[in-house]
């Protein structure tokens, strides 16, 4: 299914269009899931399906043909895709966030260069400022190596964060985001990992690469050149819902799988000992369902408060930003607990490669290693609760 040339502005109708797109790509993502684990990146068919369906436009400004979806719709869409295939959900969240950011903040003169024929580019990126940008005439010279470039192998353009050289003349921002053609970066084939294998999150690097001013923007700016409240969420607010959505999708996928398995799986030597008949499993299943639903409800509560802020014209204040990050960490913790319980009750079958229970276990624990959902999120949240003068949203 090809994406619409434009998305509805009505929130309910827009959500319907996006969720219909998820269902349309479901068979392709399911068919490619095993291959992505094997080859270490999404298969071309899965990438094409996500791109052609318009799902990669989830966070792109409306003015550029994007959905510019609200944070709750994003939560719904990314959770649904992650529940189908965790690797696809992860690559979608990274690619959509990257496209949305460049669409909102890049100078007008560069938009035509990237949006050839009005179609958005396939992008990937790393926000962390692992590079150093040295100002030169007309732009910057960029050197660095960026870790965890999820989706970089199927991107046409790659964005990256960089700190401006300390000896730069006044007038330059401290932190930049840049975007360059993938042909200008070196991709390192080092994605041999335990979890999120299908995301192709290889390192990439550049050495003394010239980046013109038109392909760079101030990463600390809160005023978008196009688009609305979505691009005033700030950092980390712009991406926290993605991590929650991924965790909810993977946790629910694990619970789906063990629920189905329990109806036919026998533990012990008595053929009547179905796992589904064990009271201990029934209790765990009910508790895990409640935990996932409670975590989701907490996300909605906090995200709706943040959305009201941007709709009123201002970025969510630091204490709320800390809550947004903290709830993403909490949701990841809950999903890891659910996936672990599901794996345990899956028994010996869950050990084998290709079993979704062991994949969910690996993938959610890999996702939990991300800085955005580290334990420091709780510490930062606690600092604001205590009213400490040096409280920070991220460290």
C-alpha angles and dihedrals in degrees: 000000000000118000120253114260087238136011127234115264092216108096097220094047092045091053090050092052092049095046090048087054090054091054091047093056094041097096092049094047092047091049092051099043097092092044092053090056089050100046097034098238138058114286115249091249092058092048092048091049094051092046099044092046091059094241092124085061091064094114099025118116116264089234089066096046095271132135095236085198123196118251096259093051088050089052090052095047098044092044091052094050092045089052089056096045123351094208092053091048092051094047091046093053092049095044095045093049092049093049092046094051096050091043091055101040110028117105116260093248092065099047095079089050093056101032098060110190088357093293117129117242125247104251142179130178153164118230096196110104097238093146135072119228117201115197115238134163108304097001144338141306108229128203128171150097120247123203127215100022095179111200094005092132093063098038127106093199129031126205124202141178123238140174115233112243111272093236094055118131117260115274098056121108118248094232127033137192114208134181125208136173111272088238088070095058130073113230115211115213095222103121097119100134147143100246140021086030094157095058097079091221096174125163117256130194145190131197121203090333114172114232116186119226091250090066096050133073139180107268092202094057116115096187113087122211089221136009133045142258096333090074093051093063090098128203124340092008095070093064109024095091089056092061091048091049093051092049093048091050095049093044091051092046090055091048091048091052098049091044090056092044094049092064091065106020119104122203118200129003099300113093089212093062099099113172088229089063095054113104092212091058092045090054093048092047093051093045093049091050091052092048093052092046092047092050090050092050091051089052091052092049094051096039092051090054090051091048091053088055095055092042087056089053106258139095116255108266120251096262090055091044087055090052091050091054093041093053090051089054091047092049091050090051091050092048091050089053092049093048090049092052092046091050092050094053090045088073123194094339090066091063096069125097109254095035109124093218094063090043092053090048092051096042098050093047089049090051089050089064091068114113092231091066100035123129090261087078089071091046092051091048089051091050090058091046088055092047093235112177093225095049113145135194094217135011 
